[in-house]
Amino acid sequence: MKIKILALILIAALTSCSYKFSGASTEGLKTVIVRTFENNAPLVVPNLNNQLTEALKTRIRNQTNLSVSTTEADAVFEGRITGYDIKPVALQSSATPTAGANRLTITVSIKYTNNVAGKEKESFDESFTKFFDFPLNGASIQAALPNALDQINKQLTEDIFNRAFAQW
């Protein structure tokens, strides 16, 4: 009998306390254009602009009900990769200094335009910078870069997406 009462109280407590995370707010939007980002970084990596553009499109498709368009749309993303840099961040102690880890840093400048009447104030023009530290463990930088680029693309697209759609 005591177990039934305790279970009933527990169920009542759990159902009365609920949180709702609405996630992305795309009110009034039906379509969005994500223009291919320009790569204006001093060090240009082939296809980085396409990878970042496609990562943002994928995030929008997966986390909203918006259609990604190529012509006219309710909102437009335009961007430029303005920084790309790899630097050693941890030197190993040896006779010849070798990087124990490297830091890849990417900066993008994003212009988001919301064309829905009354929602223009949600538009922005901002820069986003993310970095990822990766050890080489005897491998070449070229072997470690694909994973590092994927990690930074995830972080950058999350920040851009949240700035545009998560009204926190």
Summary of the structure (lengths in Angstrom):
residues: 168
radius of gyration: 22.0
end to end distance: 45.2
largest distance: 74.2
contacts: 430
relative contact order: 0.17
helix: 35%
strand: 33%
